[in-house]
Amino acid sequence: MTTPDINDVFMSLVLVGVALGMHLWQKLDTTRDILIGTVRTFVQLIAIGYLLKIIFDIQSPFLIFLTFLVMTTVGAHAVADRKDQLKGTFLIGFVSIGVGAMAVLVVMLLLDVITTEARFIIPLGGMIIGNSLTATTLVIERVVTDMRDNRSSVETALSLGKNWREASSKFQKNAAFSGVVWLLNFMKTVGLVAMPGTMTGMILAGADPLEAVYLQIIVVFMLLASVSITSVLTVELMVRKFFTDRDQYCKI
């Protein structure tokens, strides 16, 4: 495979046409979404490509931090959009995603596994934030569903003298598990069912397969840590919203 250029990108639009044809054949109401998604994918990624080139050339710690902050903010906004009827989900998403991503990157920097170069920090940070966004969304949805559907059992536990944490412990565990189970399943089949993106990209770029595997393993371990931190933090912050300071259930 040669290094792709803009002409190859336009040629690959044939695949968008294939997808569009399949959707039209099945009479799915997705034509508009496909067209908008295609345009946004092209525009957003081209813009990011030029922006990253500038950041990589400048190597400014401030620009690196600003990029990280923007990615975290956008991720938190996506979380809030999914549950916009709940107040405070943006802040919960921002804190959980930001802390999880920052903690992992700091640990890897202290261990000297990665360097402070923008070409390492930004792509890895983006992967971490993207996966943490998925975990946060799953956790919030599970917490809201379980706490609302099991209000009577929670109130019964509170009436028996249990505090908010004891009354909701079962639902906290279920929610935290839902945030990481998809990644655990991925770890069980990685390399056997599908080639993960980081490894595939390096191999296509001409890297030694073993070096690509080493990096992919590191990335998976980083994702496991960040998703775990994010899931637990999201549970802690989200469940607490269902209780008053006096350990009384409050519907949100």
Secondary structure by P-SEA (a helix, b strand, c coil): cccccaaaaaaaaaaaaaaaaaaaaaccccaaaaaaaaaaaaaaaaaaaaaaaaaaaaccaaaaaaaaaaaaaaaaaaaaaacccccaaaaaaaaaaaaaaaaaaaaaaaacccccccccaaaaaaaaaaaaaaaaaaaaaaaaaaaaaaaaaaaaaaaaccccccccaaaaaaaaaaacaaaaaaaaccccccccaaaaaaaaacccaaaaaaaaaaaaaaaaaaaaaaaaaaaaaaaaaacccccccccc
